[in-house]
Structures are given as C-alpha cells and as structure tokens.
Amino acid sequence: QVQLVESGGGLVQPGGSLRLSCAASGNIAYIYAMGWYRQAPGKQRELVASITSNDIINYTDSVKARFTISRDNAQNTVYLQMNSLKPEDTAVYYCNADIRTTSDLIRRRDYWGQGAQVTVSS
C-alpha cells in the first residue's frame, strides 16, 4: 500500500509565491518519477511539471521560468515552488508518482495525492 500526502496549498495575491510538498510512504521499492498535475473548474487535468529518477525535468509552457520542481529521494518527497503566481494558476494541484512496490518486483503503477487547492486572487 502506498500513500501520497500533499501540503502547502492556500490563497495568495497575484505575484505571490507558494510551495507545495508531496510525501510518498508505504511499501515503496523504487520511485521512477514524480510530478504535479492541476485541474481548474470546468477544465481538463493538465501536467504542470515532472521529474524522473534520472533528473529529467519537464514543465508545461505556461509555468516555465516561474515554477520549479525538485525532489528529495531520501524522503520520497517532491516539491513545487511557485513564484509570480497568476489568477490563471488557480486550480487543484495533484501529486503523482510512478512507483514499484516491495510486494511486486516487476509491476509499476501511478499513485495520486489528495489534491491541494491553490487560489490566486486579490
């Protein structure tokens, strides 16, 4: 069993900053990649940023130069530093991880966090 717990969401003014955290726990053998998705009201979920175990990083174009993804492999944690926030960044942000568990030496699958609300408003 694997759990992803998110923290760090909240309400900020345009131009402000937030840092999201996501910690994975449970029967983890290896984490191949972790990332952040977001979903705004009435819109589809989109990938915001991801980072692999071999340090390949991707960002969606709308957050490049403003958001930074990082990870702490020793604690199975991924972070998303969000600067220069805009109202259009308002969404529920979901943590995602591609994980192989100790109960299965071959299979790998995606796990999801509970979601963190980020609201950017004056």
Residue pairs with C-beta under 8 A, 6 or more apart in sequence:
1 26
1 27
2 24
2 25
2 26
2 27
2 28
2 97
2 99
2 101
2 111
3 24
3 25
3 26
3 111
4 22
4 23
4 24
4 95
4 96
4 97
4 111
4 112
4 113
4 114
5 22
5 23
5 25
5 113
5 114
6 20
6 21
6 22
6 93
6 94
6 95
6 113
6 114
6 115
6 116
7 20
7 21
7 22
7 116
8 18
8 19
8 20
8 21
8 116
9 18
9 20
9 93
9 116
9 117
9 118
10 18
10 117
10 118
10 119
11 119
11 120
11 121
12 18
12 85
12 118
12 119
12 120
13 120
13 121
13 122
14 85
14 86
14 87
14 120
14 121
14 122
15 84
15 85
16 85
16 120
17 81
17 82
17 83
17 84
17 85
18 82
18 85
18 118
19 79
19 80
19 81
19 82
20 36
20 79
20 80
20 82
20 93
20 95
20 116
20 118
21 77
21 78
21 79
22 34
22 36
22 77
22 78
22 79
22 95
22 97
22 113
23 75
23 76
23 77
24 31
24 34
24 76
24 77
24 97
24 99
24 111
25 76
26 101
27 101
27 102
27 103
28 76
28 99
28 100
28 101
28 102
29 99
29 100
29 101
29 102
29 105
30 53
30 99
30 100
30 108
31 53
31 73
31 76
31 97
31 98
31 99
32 52
32 53
32 98
32 99
32 100
32 108
33 50
33 51
33 52
33 53
33 97
33 98
34 50
34 51
34 71
34 78
34 95
34 96
34 97
34 98
35 47
35 48
35 49
35 50
35 51
35 69
35 78
35 95
35 96
35 97
36 47
36 48
36 49
36 50
36 69
36 78
36 80
36 93
36 94
36 95
36 96
37 45
37 46
37 47
37 48
37 93
37 94
37 96
38 45
38 46
38 48
38 89
38 91
38 92
38 93
38 94
38 118
39 45
39 46
39 91
39 92
39 94
40 88
40 90
40 91
40 92
43 91
45 94
46 60
47 58
47 60
48 59
48 60
48 63
48 67
48 80
48 93
49 57
49 58
49 59
49 60
49 63
49 67
49 69
49 80
50 57
50 58
50 69
50 96
51 57
51 69
51 70
51 71
51 78
53 73
57 69
59 67
59 69
62 88
63 82
63 89
66 82
66 83
66 84
66 85
67 80
67 81
67 82
67 83
68 80
68 81
68 83
69 78
69 79
69 80
69 81
70 78
70 79
70 81
71 77
71 78
71 79
72 78
72 79
78 95
78 97
80 93
82 89
82 118
85 118
85 120
86 120
87 120
87 121
88 120
89 118
89 120
90 118
90 119
90 120
90 121
91 118
92 115
92 116
92 117
92 118
93 115
93 116
93 117
93 118
94 112
94 113
94 115
94 116
95 112
95 113
96 110
96 111
96 112
96 113
97 110
97 111
98 108
98 109
98 110
99 108
99 109
99 110
99 111
100 106
100 107
100 108
101 107
